[in-house]
Amino acid sequence: MNISESTALVTGANRGLGLSLVRLLREAGCKKIYAAARQPAELGAGVEYPVLLDITNPEQVTAAAAQCHDVDLLINNAGIAKFTPLLAALSTDNARAEMETNYFGTMAMCRAFAPVLKRNGGGALVNVLSVVSWFNAPMQGSYCASKSAEWSLTKAARFELRSQGTRVIGVHAGYIDTDMTAALTLAKTSPDDIARRILAGIERGDEEILADERAQALRAELLGDYGPFEAAMQQTWDRSRPSH
Ligand SMILES: NC(=O)c1ccc[n+]([C@@H]2O[C@H](COP(=O)([O-])OP(=O)(O)OC[C@H]3O[C@@H](n4cnc5c(N)ncnc54)[C@H](OP(=O)(O)O)[C@@H]3O)[C@@H](O)[C@H]2O)c1
């Protein structure tokens, strides 16, 4: 996909990785950029096409799909992390909140924008996942579960949307230097570096973007080549949908 010819929507664009993505899309000459936030006033002055969007709010998701009818590049970046364990947490409140945003919110966006992308020639749908989509770090056990679920939904969307020409892309990264990890004193990659690698992967047509060294190392360590298995699954899906 050629970024300079695309019309993009970035969720969670007011800070962190979303802010970097909007800035780098602009630098790459992206034709039109919708920047979405729960509080559009936080988007700053340079934003031409602000969108009010809480991805857990069904009315706002529907309204965004209508407002952003010309989008052919959707970047589902919005996400939360509560940094609590799964069973040792005081309640299931954090686990539910993470699932509502990272899984159900992203799913709602995929469902609402699949027809938009189809009308605009297929385009690309990018979900910002994590390295913890692949394993569980128990200090943040419920976040990892939600990112695993989001990874699985990304693969489901890829199967379902391939026939309409939509490239579904999963982004994996380790720690990024944003508000989300402000309390952690660990090695982190700058959000600009991650955003740059995401845009390069979109341009190349990757389906899986390993956006930092940690993602590259863990992908090799934890997972084999599941391409042939997924190709067989794609055929099973395609055969079950003869009219598509
Ligand atoms: N930081 C990391 O180490 C890291 C690593 C791998 C993957 N990721 C993923 O990268 C993505 C961006 O994270 P970040 O590091 O930039 O985090 P961040 O600095 O905390 O920013 C999160 C963004 O998501 C928005 N958001 C949260 N809930 C939302 C909702 N219900 N509807 C719409 N927007 C919502 C926030 O909006 P408000 O300002 O309104 O809260 C904010 O704009 C997330 O999906 C995260 O899981 C992060």
The ligand as a MOL file (V3000), in Angstrom:
LIG
                    3D

  0  0  0     0  0            999 V3000
M  V30 BEGIN CTAB
M  V30 COUNTS 48 52 0 0 0
M  V30 BEGIN ATOM
M  V30 1 N 3.5360 1.0650 25.5980 0
M  V30 2 C 3.9240 -0.1980 25.3760 0
M  V30 3 O 4.9070 -0.7000 25.9480 0
M  V30 4 C 3.1900 -1.0350 24.3650 0
M  V30 5 C 3.8120 -2.2030 23.8930 0
M  V30 6 C 3.1690 -2.9810 22.9370 0
M  V30 7 C 1.9270 -2.6100 22.4810 0
M  V30 8 N 1.3290 -1.4740 22.9840 0 CHG=1
M  V30 9 C 0.0130 -1.1290 22.4600 0
M  V30 10 O 0.1700 0.0770 21.7380 0
M  V30 11 C -1.0760 0.7760 21.7120 0
M  V30 12 C -0.8450 2.2290 22.0900 0
M  V30 13 O -0.3750 2.2500 23.4240 0
M  V30 14 P 0.4910 3.4520 24.0260 0
M  V30 15 O 1.7330 2.8600 24.5250 0
M  V30 16 O 0.5370 4.5770 23.0880 0 CHG=-1
M  V30 17 O -0.4150 3.7780 25.2970 0
M  V30 18 P -0.8890 5.1740 25.9390 0
M  V30 19 O 0.2050 6.1480 25.8650 0
M  V30 20 O -1.4580 4.7950 27.2480 0
M  V30 21 O -2.0470 5.6420 24.9330 0
M  V30 22 C -3.2070 4.8640 24.8090 0
M  V30 23 C -4.1360 5.5660 23.8510 0
M  V30 24 O -5.3160 4.7570 23.7120 0
M  V30 25 C -6.4370 5.5960 23.9840 0
M  V30 26 N -7.5650 4.8290 24.4940 0
M  V30 27 C -7.6280 4.0600 25.6030 0
M  V30 28 N -8.8560 3.5340 25.7350 0
M  V30 29 C -9.5820 3.9940 24.6800 0
M  V30 30 C -10.9050 3.8170 24.2490 0
M  V30 31 N -11.7900 3.0580 24.9440 0
M  V30 32 N -11.3220 4.4090 23.1140 0
M  V30 33 C -10.4680 5.1770 22.3910 0
M  V30 34 N -9.2020 5.4250 22.7640 0
M  V30 35 C -8.7680 4.8150 23.8980 0
M  V30 36 C -5.9390 6.6040 24.9950 0
M  V30 37 O -6.8400 7.6860 25.0600 0
M  V30 38 P -7.0120 8.6030 26.4020 0
M  V30 39 O -5.9180 9.6400 26.3290 0
M  V30 40 O -8.3820 9.1580 26.2800 0
M  V30 41 O -6.8440 7.6720 27.5740 0
M  V30 42 C -4.5890 6.9370 24.3750 0
M  V30 43 O -4.7600 7.8090 23.2900 0
M  V30 44 C -1.9890 0.0130 22.6640 0
M  V30 45 O -2.8400 -0.8280 21.9220 0
M  V30 46 C -1.0300 -0.8120 23.4950 0
M  V30 47 O -1.6480 -1.9790 24.0070 0
M  V30 48 C 1.9480 -0.6700 23.8950 0
M  V30 END ATOM
M  V30 BEGIN BOND
M  V30 1 1 1 2
M  V30 2 2 2 3
M  V30 3 1 2 4
M  V30 4 1 4 5
M  V30 5 2 4 48
M  V30 6 2 5 6
M  V30 7 1 6 7
M  V30 8 2 7 8
M  V30 9 1 8 9
M  V30 10 1 8 48
M  V30 11 1 9 10
M  V30 12 1 9 46
M  V30 13 1 10 11
M  V30 14 1 11 12
M  V30 15 1 11 44
M  V30 16 1 12 13
M  V30 17 1 13 14
M  V30 18 2 14 15
M  V30 19 1 14 16
M  V30 20 1 14 17
M  V30 21 1 17 18
M  V30 22 2 18 19
M  V30 23 1 18 20
M  V30 24 1 18 21
M  V30 25 1 21 22
M  V30 26 1 22 23
M  V30 27 1 23 24
M  V30 28 1 23 42
M  V30 29 1 24 25
M  V30 30 1 25 26
M  V30 31 1 25 36
M  V30 32 1 26 27
M  V30 33 1 26 35
M  V30 34 2 27 28
M  V30 35 1 28 29
M  V30 36 1 29 30
M  V30 37 2 29 35
M  V30 38 1 30 31
M  V30 39 2 30 32
M  V30 40 1 32 33
M  V30 41 2 33 34
M  V30 42 1 34 35
M  V30 43 1 36 37
M  V30 44 1 36 42
M  V30 45 1 37 38
M  V30 46 2 38 39
M  V30 47 1 38 40
M  V30 48 1 38 41
M  V30 49 1 42 43
M  V30 50 1 44 45
M  V30 51 1 44 46
M  V30 52 1 46 47
M  V30 END BOND
M  V30 END CTAB
M  END
